[in-house]
Amino acid sequence: TKRATFVGEETGGAYNGTVAGIYKNYKLPNTQLKVRMGLMQIEAPYKQKPDGFGIKPDVEILPTIQHRQQNIDPELQWVLNKLGKAE
């Protein structure tokens, strides 16, 4: 609908729908790993092809390990620069 600009990396999940809503907690029998799983299918009002991808950004920005280690957020910096509010 062109009402937003997505900046950063592709999201997880899928654009056309995801499993969320009500969650169930499981403990895996062999590893004892605790997992939370969504039990409801939630779908987007508009469908996109191909299915099976998250939301792909309009402006892709891939942070590096150095960004994360130095607490630098290049996505937020891009947004603030675009809005003219950078420090």
FIKOLZA-1660 file (N, C-alpha, C; in steps of 0.1 Angstrom, whole numbers, plus 5000, padded with zeros to 4 digits):
% residues 87
   i   px   py   pz ch aa at
   1 5008 4988 5000  A  T  N
   1 5000 5000 5000  A  T CA
   1 5009 5013 5000  A  T  C
   2 5022 5011 5000  A  K  N
   2 5031 5023 4999  A  K CA
   2 5029 5033 5010  A  K  C
   3 5025 5028 5022  A  R  N
   3 5024 5037 5033  A  R CA
   3 5036 5038 5042  A  R  C
   4 5046 5029 5040  A  A  N
   4 5057 5028 5048  A  A CA
   4 5070 5025 5040  A  A  C
   5 5081 5028 5045  A  T  N
   5 5094 5023 5039  A  T CA
   5 5100 5014 5049  A  T  C
   6 5103 5001 5045  A  F  N
   6 5109 4992 5054  A  F CA
   6 5125 4993 5052  A  F  C
   7 5132 4994 5063  A  V  N
   7 5146 4996 5063  A  V CA
   7 5153 4985 5071  A  V  C
   8 5164 4979 5066  A  G  N
   8 5171 4969 5073  A  G CA
   8 5172 4956 5066  A  G  C
   9 5169 4945 5073  A  E  N
   9 5170 4932 5068  A  E CA
   9 5156 4926 5066  A  E  C
  10 5156 4915 5058  A  E  N
  10 5143 4908 5056  A  E CA
  10 5139 4902 5070  A  E  C
  11 5126 4903 5072  A  T  N
  11 5120 4898 5085  A  T CA
  11 5119 4883 5084  A  T  C
  12 5117 4877 5096  A  G  N
  12 5114 4863 5096  A  G CA
  12 5100 4861 5093  A  G  C
  13 5096 4848 5092  A  G  N
  13 5082 4845 5089  A  G CA
  13 5079 4846 5074  A  G  C
  14 5066 4848 5071  A  A  N
  14 5063 4849 5057  A  A CA
  14 5053 4861 5056  A  A  C
  15 5053 4868 5045  A  Y  N
  15 5045 4879 5042  A  Y CA
  15 5030 4876 5043  A  Y  C
  16 5027 4865 5037  A  N  N
  16 5013 4861 5035  A  N CA
  16 5006 4856 5048  A  N  C
  17 5014 4852 5057  A  G  N
  17 5008 4847 5070  A  G CA
  17 5019 4842 5079  A  G  C
  18 5015 4840 5092  A  T  N
  18 5025 4834 5101  A  T CA
  18 5017 4827 5112  A  T  C
  19 5024 4819 5120  A  V  N
  19 5018 4812 5131  A  V CA
  19 5021 4820 5144  A  V  C
  20 5011 4824 5151  A  A  N
  20 5013 4832 5163  A  A CA
  20 5001 4832 5171  A  A  C
  21 4997 4843 5178  A  G  N
  21 4985 4844 5185  A  G CA
  21 4986 4837 5199  A  G  C
  22 4981 4825 5200  A  I  N
  22 4981 4817 5212  A  I CA
  22 4993 4808 5212  A  I  C
  23 5001 4808 5223  A  Y  N
  23 5013 4800 5223  A  Y CA
  23 5012 4788 5232  A  Y  C
  24 5019 4778 5229  A  K  N
  24 5021 4766 5238  A  K CA
  24 5035 4764 5241  A  K  C
  25 5039 4761 5253  A  N  N
  25 5052 4759 5257  A  N CA
  25 5055 4744 5257  A  N  C
  26 5066 4740 5251  A  Y  N
  26 5070 4726 5250  A  Y CA
  26 5084 4724 5255  A  Y  C
  27 5087 4713 5261  A  K  N
  27 5101 4709 5264  A  K CA
  27 5104 4697 5256  A  K  C
  28 5115 4698 5248  A  L  N
  28 5119 4687 5239  A  L CA
  28 5124 4676 5248  A  L  C
  29 5120 4664 5245  A  P  N
  29 5124 4653 5254  A  P CA
  29 5139 4649 5255  A  P  C
  30 5146 4650 5244  A  N  N
  30 5160 4646 5244  A  N CA
  30 5169 4657 5249  A  N  C
  31 5167 4669 5244  A  T  N
  31 5176 4680 5247  A  T CA
  31 5172 4689 5259  A  T  C
  32 5159 4687 5263  A  Q  N
  32 5153 4695 5273  A  Q CA
  32 5152 4710 5270  A  Q  C
  33 5154 4713 5257  A  L  N
  33 5152 4726 5252  A  L CA
  33 5138 4731 5253  A  L  C
  34 5136 4743 5258  A  K  N
  34 5122 4748 5259  A  K CA
  34 5119 4756 5247  A  K  C
  35 5107 4754 5241  A  V  N
  35 5103 4760 5228  A  V CA
  35 5089 4765 5230  A  V  C
  36 5087 4777 5225  A  R  N
  36 5073 4783 5224  A  R CA
  36 5068 4783 5210  A  R  C
  37 5057 4777 5208  A  M  N
  37 5051 4776 5194  A  M CA
  37 5038 4782 5193  A  M  C
  38 5036 4790 5182  A  G  N
  38 5023 4796 5180  A  G CA
  38 5013 4786 5175  A  G  C
  39 5000 4788 5179  A  L  N
  39 4990 4778 5175  A  L CA
  39 4980 4784 5165  A  L  C
  40 4980 4797 5162  A  M  N
  40 4970 4803 5154  A  M CA
  40 4977 4808 5140  A  M  C
  41 4970 4805 5129  A  Q  N
  41 4974 4810 5116  A  Q CA
  41 4969 4824 5115  A  Q  C
  42 4978 4834 5112  A  I  N
  42 4974 4848 5110  A  I CA
  42 4978 4851 5096  A  I  C
  43 4969 4857 5088  A  E  N
  43 4972 4860 5074  A  E CA
  43 4970 4874 5071  A  E  C
  44 4978 4879 5061  A  A  N
  44 4978 4893 5057  A  A CA
  44 4966 4895 5048  A  A  C
  45 4961 4907 5048  A  P  N
  45 4949 4910 5039  A  P CA
  45 4953 4910 5024  A  P  C
  46 4965 4913 5021  A  Y  N
  46 4970 4913 5007  A  Y CA
  46 4980 4902 5005  A  Y  C
  47 4979 4894 4995  A  K  N
  47 4988 4883 4992  A  K CA
  47 4999 4887 4983  A  K  C
  48 5010 4881 4984  A  Q  N
  48 5022 4884 4976  A  Q CA
  48 5028 4870 4971  A  Q  C
  49 5033 4871 4959  A  K  N
  49 5040 4859 4953  A  K CA
  49 5054 4862 4950  A  K  C
  50 5064 4853 4952  A  P  N
  50 5062 4840 4957  A  P CA
  50 5060 4841 4973  A  P  C
  51 5053 4831 4978  A  D  N
  51 5050 4830 4992  A  D CA
  51 5063 4823 4999  A  D  C
  52 5064 4826 5012  A  G  N
  52 5075 4819 5019  A  G CA
  52 5086 4828 5023  A  G  C
  53 5085 4841 5021  A  F  N
  53 5095 4851 5024  A  F CA
  53 5090 4860 5035  A  F  C
  54 5098 4866 5043  A  G  N
  54 5094 4877 5052  A  G CA
  54 5093 4889 5044  A  G  C
  55 5091 4900 5051  A  I  N
  55 5090 4913 5044  A  I CA
  55 5104 4917 5039  A  I  C
  56 5105 4919 5027  A  K  N
  56 5119 4924 5021  A  K CA
  56 5119 4939 5022  A  K  C
  57 5130 4944 5027  A  P  N
  57 5131 4958 5029  A  P CA
  57 5132 4966 5016  A  P  C
  58 5127 4978 5016  A  D  N
  58 5128 4988 5005  A  D CA
  58 5142 4993 5004  A  D  C
  59 5148 4994 5016  A  V  N
  59 5162 4999 5017  A  V CA
  59 5170 4988 5026  A  V  C
  60 5178 4980 5019  A  E  N
  60 5185 4970 5026  A  E CA
  60 5198 4975 5033  A  E  C
  61 5199 4973 5046  A  I  N
  61 5210 4977 5054  A  I CA
  61 5214 4965 5062  A  I  C
  62 5226 4960 5060  A  L  N
  62 5231 4948 5067  A  L CA
  62 5242 4952 5077  A  L  C
  63 5238 4953 5090  A  P  N
  63 5248 4956 5100  A  P CA
  63 5259 4946 5101  A  P  C
  64 5271 4950 5104  A  T  N
  64 5282 4941 5106  A  T CA
  64 5284 4938 5121  A  T  C
  65 5292 4928 5123  A  I  N
  65 5295 4925 5137  A  I CA
  65 5301 4937 5144  A  I  C
  66 5310 4944 5137  A  Q  N
  66 5316 4956 5143  A  Q CA
  66 5305 4966 5147  A  Q  C
  67 5295 4968 5139  A  H  N
  67 5284 4977 5143  A  H CA
  67 5278 4973 5156  A  H  C
  68 5275 4960 5157  A  R  N
  68 5268 4955 5169  A  R CA
  68 5278 4956 5182  A  R  C
  69 5290 4953 5180  A  Q  N
  69 5300 4954 5191  A  Q CA
  69 5302 4968 5196  A  Q  C
  70 5300 4978 5187  A  Q  N
  70 5302 4992 5190  A  Q CA
  70 5289 4999 5193  A  Q  C
  71 5278 4991 5194  A  N  N
  71 5264 4996 5197  A  N CA
  71 5260 5007 5186  A  N  C
  72 5264 5004 5174  A  I  N
  72 5260 5013 5163  A  I CA
  72 5248 5007 5156  A  I  C
  73 5238 5015 5153  A  D  N
  73 5226 5010 5147  A  D CA
  73 5224 5017 5133  A  D  C
  74 5230 5011 5123  A  P  N
  74 5230 5017 5110  A  P CA
  74 5216 5019 5104  A  P  C
  75 5207 5010 5107  A  E  N
  75 5193 5012 5102  A  E CA
  75 5187 5025 5108  A  E  C
  76 5188 5026 5121  A  L  N
  76 5183 5038 5128  A  L CA
  76 5190 5051 5123  A  L  C
  77 5203 5050 5121  A  Q  N
  77 5210 5062 5116  A  Q CA
  77 5205 5066 5102  A  Q  C
  78 5201 5056 5093  A  W  N
  78 5196 5059 5080  A  W CA
  78 5183 5066 5081  A  W  C
  79 5174 5061 5090  A  V  N
  79 5161 5067 5092  A  V CA
  79 5162 5081 5097  A  V  C
  80 5171 5083 5107  A  L  N
  80 5172 5097 5113  A  L CA
  80 5178 5106 5102  A  L  C
  81 5188 5102 5094  A  N  N
  81 5193 5110 5083  A  N CA
  81 5182 5114 5073  A  N  C
  82 5174 5104 5070  A  K  N
  82 5163 5106 5060  A  K CA
  82 5153 5116 5065  A  K  C
  83 5151 5116 5078  A  L  N
  83 5141 5125 5084  A  L CA
  83 5147 5139 5088  A  L  C
  84 5161 5139 5086  A  G  N
  84 5168 5152 5089  A  G CA
  84 5169 5154 5104  A  G  C
  85 5170 5143 5112  A  K  N
  85 5171 5144 5126  A  K CA
  85 5183 5138 5132  A  K  C
  86 5193 5136 5123  A  A  N
  86 5206 5129 5128  A  A CA
  86 5213 5139 5137  A  A  C
  87 5220 5133 5147  A  E  N
  87 5228 5141 5157  A  E CA
  87 5241 5144 5151  A  E  C
% end
